[in-house]
Amino acid sequence: MLPGPIRSVESDVLIIGGGLAGLAAALEAVRTVPRVTVLCKRKSGMSGNTLVSGGGFAAFLPGGDDSCERYVQDTMESGKGMNDRTLVEILARQSAPAIERLEGWGVKFMRLNGEFMSKHAPGHSCPRSLYCEFGPREQTIRGLAVLRPLRDRVSQAGARLMDHVAVIQLVKKDDRVIGALGIDLAQEELIYFSAQAVILAAGGAGRLFSRNNNSAEITGDAFSLALNAGVPLRDMEFVQFYPTMLHDPVKLTLSNTLFGDGAVLRNALGEKFMVKYAPQDADMATRDQMCQAIFGEIGAKRAVADQVYLDCTGIPAPALERSHRRLKQYLEQHGVDMQKDWLPVSPAAHFSMGGIRINACCETSLEGLYAAGECAGGVHGANRLATNALTEAVVFGSIAGERAASFAAKAGNLKVPPPRIVWPDGGTGKETCAEIRNFLCKTMWENASIIRSKESLSRAWENIRHCRERLSRRGCAGFRDWAKYLELKGMCQVAEAVVRAALCREESRGSHFREDFPRENTRWIGSVEVAMMEEHNFRVDFRPSHGFYR
Ligand SMILES: Cc1cc2nc3c(=O)[nH]c(=O)nc-3n(C[C@H](O)[C@H](O)[C@H](O)COP(=O)(O)OP(=O)(O)OC[C@H]3O[C@@H](n4cnc5c(N)ncnc54)[C@H](O)[C@@H]3O)c2cc1C
């Protein structure tokens, strides 16, 4: 059945995603072109991983011990040299101007005696993480401190914000993107958004794994939209897991900067175990090392119910008061005393290092299509450093906005009628999307998360195929159901991209640990690229890198 007549909305620049990258892109684009539209599956400025983030931005601020080169080096070290160095240099160079821009847009950063308060996060060789000021009730939505002023600015600047619109397909003419199709979830209608240029800023794919700390709608849509438009993804095997997720008495991601102030991990026997796994850095090791160490302790039965302890009792009271006062108060409200109690923590899927291949201008392989923020790959390599993602979102969001707008200003208007689209209403399968999705996410956690092998990844691949078949037997009853169906179909494709890339890389590097290939191997210096030739027919290529930094 055809889903009825399609309403059209025209724009110069169409932005898919209302998180930090999308809003930063909009603020740049409106400076050049008049018609900028931001589409968001939930509500722009109230969604995505930016909302639940800790509000920490890494930045090299001139005048201290830090340097641009040192920041680049730290990021490359953490990424095990898999990063695109050009993108990393842009990140480092543009980090201070990005903070200045954010302040200009009304974002407030924590300061001490008028100076930025800079924290030392694991993996960075010096303190360079700045944090936003957030309100007393915003412990679990600290990103609001960034998003609220940006959303206000974007509306004041005249961009059109369309909330509760899930983009389901990019529309192409020949080798150029000319818009997108979206389902308005509130009005229950299909809309054709035509545009001169399109920016993908729809975030990562943490929700692919049953244990994660991502916002509910972060299901990898940008990746499946790109795959279905023939745009390749890189480094999809590199998924970051966050080591210190508290589940009880509240669900909360506990900041890595606690380690910089003296917190340590302990196993069920009370032993500090990080020194065994990372003798040099111990509790200042990177997230990948911490997660693998925790899984090591779980495997050796030195954990309690798959959890270890975060012991903050060694943090000196002044440091706790200065840097973690709000967290301390929040936990106290839930009956936890950080100065006495050890906090039970375990890893959860956190961040997609891989993503859409972009160049320094955020251009993708498809003319007119740009990507920025977590959905773009290349900046972080095999493992992301703490607080580098928000800086990335604002730096590359701005670049994408500027470049897309200047492309749109020059590009000819391609008038193309809305594409015809058919929804699958003939299926007889009775399974709900939720049932199939739970199975998919459980399979990804159990077989393709922190510790992988050919056997576990092959099992994951087989189960993904099974999910796809189960889904194809289902019909759709209405627009919302159709949106859920397509979201899950996309999740199956993205899960397959992760698994196929992880199967391809027969070594361990950064966040990608293969117990059948437990060491780094120089043969694998380069990136694994995954593209979809036609539905479910993937091409997986290894592209050697010749500019390795070590
Ligand atoms: C718990 C947590 C804490 C973190 N803390 C930090 C930190 O302190 N510092 C740091 O640097 N990084 C942190 N990160 C990572 C960082 O928050 C993200 O990488 C970053 O916010 C991504 O920004 P983005 O704009 O690319 O995507 P997001 O903020 O995730 O925004 C994506 C947007 O796309 C929309 N969307 C998705 N699919 C569709 C679709 N099909 N159609 C339309 N819209 C769609 C979403 O609704 C959302 O508005 C944290 C992450 C988590 C999960």
The ligand as an SDF file (V2000), in Angstrom:
LIG
                    3D

 53 58  0  0  0  0  0  0  0  0999 V2000
   26.1060    9.1520   29.4960 C   0  0  0  0  0  0  0  0  0  0  0  0
   27.0040    9.8670   28.5200 C   0  0  0  0  0  0  0  0  0  0  0  0
   27.8710   10.8480   28.9880 C   0  0  0  0  0  0  0  0  0  0  0  0
   28.7200   11.5070   28.0950 C   0  0  0  0  0  0  0  0  0  0  0  0
   29.5190   12.5040   28.5600 N   0  0  0  0  0  0  0  0  0  0  0  0
   30.3440   13.1450   27.7020 C   0  0  0  0  0  0  0  0  0  0  0  0
   31.1620   14.2310   28.1430 C   0  0  0  0  0  0  0  0  0  0  0  0
   31.0830   14.7000   29.2790 O   0  0  0  0  0  0  0  0  0  0  0  0
   32.0280   14.7690   27.2370 N   0  0  0  0  0  0  0  0  0  0  0  0
   32.1250   14.3260   25.9470 C   0  0  0  0  0  0  0  0  0  0  0  0
   32.9440   14.8370   25.1940 O   0  0  0  0  0  0  0  0  0  0  0  0
   31.3000   13.3520   25.4980 N   0  0  0  0  0  0  0  0  0  0  0  0
   30.4170   12.7610   26.3210 C   0  0  0  0  0  0  0  0  0  0  0  0
   29.5870   11.7870   25.8410 N   0  0  0  0  0  0  0  0  0  0  0  0
   29.5010   11.5800   24.3800 C   0  0  0  0  0  0  0  0  0  0  0  0
   28.7320   12.7510   23.7530 C   0  0  0  0  0  0  0  0  0  0  0  0
   27.6610   13.0980   24.6040 O   0  0  0  0  0  0  0  0  0  0  0  0
   28.1730   12.4420   22.3680 C   0  0  0  0  0  0  0  0  0  0  0  0
   29.1270   11.8280   21.5670 O   0  0  0  0  0  0  0  0  0  0  0  0
   27.7100   13.7320   21.6870 C   0  0  0  0  0  0  0  0  0  0  0  0
   26.7780   14.3900   22.5160 O   0  0  0  0  0  0  0  0  0  0  0  0
   27.0950   13.4330   20.3380 C   0  0  0  0  0  0  0  0  0  0  0  0
   26.5080   14.6090   19.8390 O   0  0  0  0  0  0  0  0  0  0  0  0
   25.7290   14.5340   18.4540 P   0  0  0  0  0  0  0  0  0  0  0  0
   25.1010   15.8570   18.2570 O   0  0  0  0  0  0  0  0  0  0  0  0
   26.6110   13.9830   17.4180 O   0  0  0  0  0  0  0  0  0  0  0  0
   24.5970   13.4170   18.6980 O   0  0  0  0  0  0  0  0  0  0  0  0
   23.4130   13.3940   19.7670 P   0  0  0  0  0  0  0  0  0  0  0  0
   23.5780   14.3920   20.8310 O   0  0  0  0  0  0  0  0  0  0  0  0
   23.2670   11.9750   20.1760 O   0  0  0  0  0  0  0  0  0  0  0  0
   22.1570   13.8530   18.9130 O   0  0  0  0  0  0  0  0  0  0  0  0
   21.5910   13.0460   17.9140 C   0  0  0  0  0  0  0  0  0  0  0  0
   20.2790   13.6850   17.4920 C   0  0  0  0  0  0  0  0  0  0  0  0
   19.7590   13.0000   16.3600 O   0  0  0  0  0  0  0  0  0  0  0  0
   18.3720   12.7420   16.5620 C   0  0  0  0  0  0  0  0  0  0  0  0
   18.0310   11.5900   15.7090 N   0  0  0  0  0  0  0  0  0  0  0  0
   18.4750   10.3180   15.8020 C   0  0  0  0  0  0  0  0  0  0  0  0
   17.9530    9.5840   14.8080 N   0  0  0  0  0  0  0  0  0  0  0  0
   17.1700   10.4150   14.0700 C   0  0  0  0  0  0  0  0  0  0  0  0
   16.3440   10.2450   12.9260 C   0  0  0  0  0  0  0  0  0  0  0  0
   16.2190    9.0710   12.3080 N   0  0  0  0  0  0  0  0  0  0  0  0
   15.6550   11.3110   12.4590 N   0  0  0  0  0  0  0  0  0  0  0  0
   15.7450   12.5250   13.0740 C   0  0  0  0  0  0  0  0  0  0  0  0
   16.5140   12.7330   14.1620 N   0  0  0  0  0  0  0  0  0  0  0  0
   17.2160   11.6930   14.6430 C   0  0  0  0  0  0  0  0  0  0  0  0
   18.2660   12.5200   18.0530 C   0  0  0  0  0  0  0  0  0  0  0  0
   16.9530   12.6610   18.5140 O   0  0  0  0  0  0  0  0  0  0  0  0
   19.1950   13.6160   18.5670 C   0  0  0  0  0  0  0  0  0  0  0  0
   18.5160   14.8500   18.5780 O   0  0  0  0  0  0  0  0  0  0  0  0
   28.7140   11.1480   26.7130 C   0  0  0  0  0  0  0  0  0  0  0  0
   27.8360   10.1740   26.2490 C   0  0  0  0  0  0  0  0  0  0  0  0
   26.9780    9.5390   27.1320 C   0  0  0  0  0  0  0  0  0  0  0  0
   26.0390    8.4980   26.6060 C   0  0  0  0  0  0  0  0  0  0  0  0
  1  2  1  0
  2  3  1  0
  2 52  2  0
  3  4  2  0
  4  5  1  0
  4 50  1  0
  5  6  2  0
  6  7  1  0
  6 13  1  0
  7  8  2  0
  7  9  1  0
  9 10  1  0
 10 11  2  0
 10 12  1  0
 12 13  2  0
 13 14  1  0
 14 15  1  0
 14 50  1  0
 15 16  1  0
 16 17  1  0
 16 18  1  0
 18 19  1  0
 18 20  1  0
 20 21  1  0
 20 22  1  0
 22 23  1  0
 23 24  1  0
 24 25  2  0
 24 26  1  0
 24 27  1  0
 27 28  1  0
 28 29  2  0
 28 30  1  0
 28 31  1  0
 31 32  1  0
 32 33  1  0
 33 34  1  0
 33 48  1  0
 34 35  1  0
 35 36  1  0
 35 46  1  0
 36 37  1  0
 36 45  1  0
 37 38  2  0
 38 39  1  0
 39 40  1  0
 39 45  2  0
 40 41  1  0
 40 42  2  0
 42 43  1  0
 43 44  2  0
 44 45  1  0
 46 47  1  0
 46 48  1  0
 48 49  1  0
 50 51  2  0
 51 52  1  0
 52 53  1  0
M  END
$$$$
